[in-house]
Amino acid sequence: MADMHFDTQKMVERLEGAGVPSPQARAHSAGLAEVVNAFEATITERFASKQDLEKLKTQLIAWVVSVVVSVGILQTTLIVALVLKLLP
């Protein structure tokens, strides 16, 4: 996932340009940067990465193949049992 970028200096300059005193502008910028970073960490934890999806895809394919093979073996066993039962 692409990193979110929050330009604290640009935020400070924007606030100062709007008349906010420098110490207060820096405090607001730092607080907002913390929120953005926490939000980014939450997003990173909640959503799957491409690597996670590839791993899941591989596991799913392996499971499907094992089910298909198991069904094939079961079907063959049932056919053999029926043929043996029909033979005198």
N, CA and C atoms as a LAMMPS dump frame, in Angstrom:
ITEM: TIMESTEP
0
ITEM: NUMBER OF ATOMS
264
ITEM: BOX BOUNDS ff ff ff
-5.0000000000000000e+02 5.0000000000000000e+02
-5.0000000000000000e+02 5.0000000000000000e+02
-5.0000000000000000e+02 5.0000000000000000e+02
ITEM: ATOMS id mol type element x y z
1 1 1 N 0.847 -1.169 0
2 1 2 C 0 0 0
3 1 3 C 0.894 1.234 0
4 2 1 N 0.521 2.216 -0.782
5 2 2 C 1.314 3.437 -0.874
6 2 3 C 1.251 4.195 0.442
7 3 1 N 2.373 4.768 0.818
8 3 2 C 2.414 5.548 2.05
9 3 3 C 1.678 6.86 1.869
10 4 1 N 0.911 7.205 2.883
11 4 2 C 0.259 8.505 2.871
12 4 3 C 1.316 9.52 3.284
13 5 1 N 1.267 10.679 2.706
14 5 2 C 2.267 11.685 3.039
15 5 3 C 1.561 12.925 3.549
16 6 1 N 1.947 13.349 4.724
17 6 2 C 1.389 14.564 5.307
18 6 3 C 2.533 15.547 5.509
19 7 1 N 2.469 16.645 4.792
20 7 2 C 3.518 17.655 4.839
21 7 3 C 3.242 18.615 5.994
22 8 1 N 3.913 18.373 7.126
23 8 2 C 3.672 19.189 8.317
24 8 3 C 4.123 20.63 8.104
25 9 1 N 5.23 20.819 7.4
26 9 2 C 5.716 22.184 7.169
27 9 3 C 4.723 22.98 6.333
28 10 1 N 4.158 22.364 5.33
29 10 2 C 3.173 23.046 4.49
30 10 3 C 1.942 23.409 5.321
31 11 1 N 1.555 22.509 6.223
32 11 2 C 0.409 22.774 7.096
33 11 3 C 0.703 23.949 8.018
34 12 1 N 1.911 23.99 8.588
35 12 2 C 2.297 25.095 9.464
36 12 3 C 2.261 26.41 8.686
37 13 1 N 2.815 26.404 7.485
38 13 2 C 2.83 27.617 6.67
39 13 3 C 1.414 28.07 6.33
40 14 1 N 0.537 27.118 6.032
41 14 2 C -0.849 27.462 5.707
42 14 3 C -1.555 28.068 6.918
43 15 1 N -1.347 27.473 8.091
44 15 2 C -1.983 27.999 9.301
45 15 3 C -1.422 29.381 9.664
46 16 1 N -0.12 29.519 9.559
47 16 2 C 0.488 30.823 9.858
48 16 3 C -0.013 31.878 8.869
49 17 1 N -0.179 31.489 7.625
50 17 2 C -0.709 32.408 6.62
51 17 3 C -2.131 32.837 6.918
52 18 1 N -2.859 31.994 7.653
53 18 2 C -4.233 32.319 8.031
54 18 3 C -4.294 33.076 9.351
55 19 1 N -3.111 33.385 9.925
56 19 2 C -3.083 34.176 11.149
57 19 3 C -2.929 33.386 12.432
58 20 1 N -2.713 32.084 12.336
59 20 2 C -2.522 31.27 13.541
60 20 3 C -1.081 31.462 14.02
61 21 1 N -0.893 31.717 15.33
62 21 2 C 0.47 31.882 15.851
63 21 3 C 1.319 30.633 15.587
64 22 1 N 2.606 30.832 15.378
65 22 2 C 3.516 29.757 14.998
66 22 3 C 3.497 28.558 15.954
67 23 1 N 3.604 28.775 17.284
68 23 2 C 3.581 27.598 18.187
69 23 3 C 2.276 26.8 18.069
70 24 1 N 1.169 27.521 17.936
71 24 2 C -0.122 26.843 17.818
72 24 3 C -0.212 26.114 16.471
73 25 1 N 0.302 26.716 15.414
74 25 2 C 0.288 26.084 14.092
75 25 3 C 1.114 24.807 14.105
76 26 1 N 2.274 24.84 14.765
77 26 2 C 3.111 23.64 14.846
78 26 3 C 2.416 22.542 15.658
79 27 1 N 1.741 22.942 16.749
80 27 2 C 1.035 21.956 17.577
81 27 3 C -0.106 21.306 16.79
82 28 1 N -0.871 22.107 16.059
83 28 2 C -1.968 21.557 15.252
84 28 3 C -1.426 20.625 14.174
85 29 1 N -0.346 21.038 13.539
86 29 2 C 0.252 20.23 12.481
87 29 3 C 0.755 18.896 13.027
88 30 1 N 1.409 18.936 14.18
89 30 2 C 1.924 17.706 14.79
90 30 3 C 0.777 16.781 15.193
91 31 1 N -0.278 17.341 15.743
92 31 2 C -1.433 16.531 16.134
93 31 3 C -2.104 15.884 14.94
94 32 1 N -2.258 16.643 13.876
95 32 2 C -2.873 16.09 12.672
96 32 3 C -1.986 15.014 12.042
97 33 1 N -0.669 15.212 12.102
98 33 2 C 0.258 14.204 11.577
99 33 3 C 0.113 12.894 12.356
100 34 1 N -0.078 12.98 13.662
101 34 2 C -0.279 11.774 14.47
102 34 3 C -1.554 11.04 14.057
103 35 1 N -2.616 11.799 13.822
104 35 2 C -3.884 11.195 13.409
105 35 3 C -3.724 10.509 12.05
106 36 1 N -3.072 11.191 11.109
107 36 2 C -2.868 10.62 9.775
108 36 3 C -2.039 9.346 9.875
109 37 1 N -0.979 9.351 10.688
110 37 2 C -0.138 8.161 10.836
111 37 3 C -0.902 7.009 11.495
112 38 1 N -1.711 7.314 12.484
113 38 2 C -2.506 6.277 13.14
114 38 3 C -3.528 5.699 12.163
115 39 1 N -4.136 6.561 11.356
116 39 2 C -5.108 6.112 10.365
117 39 3 C -4.428 5.215 9.342
118 40 1 N -3.236 5.597 8.906
119 40 2 C -2.495 4.781 7.939
120 40 3 C -2.17 3.41 8.516
121 41 1 N -1.767 3.37 9.78
122 41 2 C -1.455 2.094 10.427
123 41 3 C -2.709 1.213 10.502
124 42 1 N -3.844 1.823 10.79
125 42 2 C -5.102 1.079 10.861
126 42 3 C -5.463 0.502 9.502
127 43 1 N -5.311 1.296 8.462
128 43 2 C -5.612 0.819 7.108
129 43 3 C -4.698 -0.343 6.752
130 44 1 N -3.424 -0.215 7.053
131 44 2 C -2.452 -1.249 6.733
132 44 3 C -2.801 -2.564 7.428
133 45 1 N -3.291 -2.489 8.659
134 45 2 C -3.641 -3.69 9.409
135 45 3 C -4.948 -4.319 8.927
136 46 1 N -5.877 -3.505 8.423
137 46 2 C -7.209 -4.006 8.109
138 46 3 C -7.351 -4.588 6.715
139 47 1 N -6.498 -4.223 5.8
140 47 2 C -6.664 -4.659 4.427
141 47 3 C -5.527 -5.577 4.005
142 48 1 N -5.84 -6.493 3.124
143 48 2 C -4.86 -7.463 2.646
144 48 3 C -3.932 -6.82 1.616
145 49 1 N -2.683 -7.227 1.663
146 49 2 C -1.718 -6.766 0.663
147 49 3 C -1.772 -7.712 -0.538
148 50 1 N -1.077 -7.343 -1.598
149 50 2 C -1.015 -8.221 -2.774
150 50 3 C -0.374 -9.552 -2.404
151 51 1 N 0.629 -9.517 -1.53
152 51 2 C 1.285 -10.753 -1.109
153 51 3 C 0.307 -11.642 -0.331
154 52 1 N -0.516 -11.021 0.521
155 52 2 C -1.522 -11.796 1.262
156 52 3 C -2.497 -12.47 0.303
157 53 1 N -2.93 -11.735 -0.711
158 53 2 C -3.878 -12.289 -1.676
159 53 3 C -3.255 -13.4 -2.504
160 54 1 N -1.99 -13.243 -2.886
161 54 2 C -1.304 -14.298 -3.638
162 54 3 C -1.181 -15.564 -2.798
163 55 1 N -0.839 -15.403 -1.52
164 55 2 C -0.715 -16.558 -0.629
165 55 3 C -2.074 -17.257 -0.483
166 56 1 N -3.122 -16.474 -0.311
167 56 2 C -4.464 -17.035 -0.189
168 56 3 C -4.882 -17.742 -1.476
169 57 1 N -4.545 -17.16 -2.616
170 57 2 C -4.866 -17.766 -3.913
171 57 3 C -4.189 -19.135 -4.038
172 58 1 N -2.921 -19.204 -3.667
173 58 2 C -2.178 -20.466 -3.729
174 58 3 C -2.814 -21.513 -2.821
175 59 1 N -3.176 -21.109 -1.612
176 59 2 C -3.814 -22.034 -0.677
177 59 3 C -5.175 -22.5 -1.199
178 60 1 N -5.921 -21.595 -1.801
179 60 2 C -7.234 -21.949 -2.331
180 60 3 C -7.117 -22.919 -3.499
181 61 1 N -6.161 -22.68 -4.374
182 61 2 C -5.939 -23.594 -5.502
183 61 3 C -5.56 -24.982 -4.992
184 62 1 N -4.679 -25.033 -3.997
185 62 2 C -4.276 -26.319 -3.421
186 62 3 C -5.476 -27.04 -2.813
187 63 1 N -6.346 -26.3 -2.132
188 63 2 C -7.53 -26.905 -1.528
189 63 3 C -8.464 -27.451 -2.606
190 64 1 N -8.704 -26.661 -3.664
191 64 2 C -9.594 -27.101 -4.74
192 64 3 C -9.045 -28.361 -5.405
193 65 1 N -7.74 -28.388 -5.668
194 65 2 C -7.127 -29.566 -6.284
195 65 3 C -7.301 -30.782 -5.38
196 66 1 N -7.091 -30.618 -4.084
197 66 2 C -7.241 -31.753 -3.168
198 66 3 C -8.687 -32.242 -3.13
199 67 1 N -9.649 -31.334 -3.197
200 67 2 C -11.056 -31.733 -3.215
201 67 3 C -11.372 -32.491 -4.51
202 68 1 N -10.889 -31.974 -5.633
203 68 2 C -11.133 -32.628 -6.918
204 68 3 C -10.531 -34.035 -6.916
205 69 1 N -9.319 -34.175 -6.417
206 69 2 C -8.667 -35.483 -6.363
207 69 3 C -9.447 -36.409 -5.43
208 70 1 N -9.874 -35.904 -4.29
209 70 2 C -10.633 -36.735 -3.346
210 70 3 C -11.947 -37.209 -3.95
211 71 1 N -12.641 -36.304 -4.633
212 71 2 C -13.899 -36.679 -5.273
213 71 3 C -13.643 -37.713 -6.369
214 72 1 N -12.568 -37.545 -7.113
215 72 2 C -12.207 -38.51 -8.149
216 72 3 C -11.935 -39.884 -7.569
217 73 1 N -11.203 -39.93 -6.481
218 73 2 C -10.902 -41.21 -5.822
219 73 3 C -12.182 -41.844 -5.293
220 74 1 N -13.037 -41.047 -4.689
221 74 2 C -14.303 -41.559 -4.167
222 74 3 C -15.182 -42.086 -5.297
223 75 1 N -15.236 -41.347 -6.375
224 75 2 C -16.044 -41.772 -7.522
225 75 3 C -15.511 -43.083 -8.102
226 76 1 N -14.209 -43.179 -8.238
227 76 2 C -13.599 -44.406 -8.756
228 76 3 C -13.887 -45.577 -7.822
229 77 1 N -13.79 -45.365 -6.542
230 77 2 C -14.051 -46.412 -5.557
231 77 3 C -15.5 -46.883 -5.655
232 78 1 N -16.42 -45.949 -5.778
233 78 2 C -17.83 -46.326 -5.891
234 78 3 C -18.104 -47.107 -7.173
235 79 1 N -17.507 -46.698 -8.278
236 79 2 C -17.693 -47.411 -9.543
237 79 3 C -17.138 -48.828 -9.443
238 80 1 N -15.948 -48.962 -8.869
239 80 2 C -15.341 -50.294 -8.704
240 80 3 C -16.223 -51.152 -7.803
241 81 1 N -16.74 -50.581 -6.727
242 81 2 C -17.616 -51.34 -5.824
243 81 3 C -18.884 -51.797 -6.544
244 82 1 N -19.463 -50.931 -7.346
245 82 2 C -20.679 -51.307 -8.089
246 82 3 C -20.374 -52.393 -9.116
247 83 1 N -19.272 -52.268 -9.813
248 83 2 C -18.887 -53.28 -10.806
249 83 3 C -18.653 -54.624 -10.12
250 84 1 N -17.967 -54.63 -9
251 84 2 C -17.72 -55.877 -8.268
252 84 3 C -19.012 -56.495 -7.76
253 85 1 N -19.959 -55.636 -7.38
254 85 2 C -21.23 -56.14 -6.883
255 85 3 C -22.053 -56.743 -8.032
256 86 1 N -21.913 -56.213 -9.231
257 86 2 C -22.649 -56.721 -10.375
258 86 3 C -22.052 -58.008 -10.933
259 87 1 N -20.783 -58.242 -10.688
260 87 2 C -20.141 -59.459 -11.192
261 87 3 C -20.627 -60.669 -10.383
262 88 1 N -20.808 -61.836 -11.071
263 88 2 C -21.288 -63.042 -10.354
264 88 3 C -20.282 -63.617 -9.394
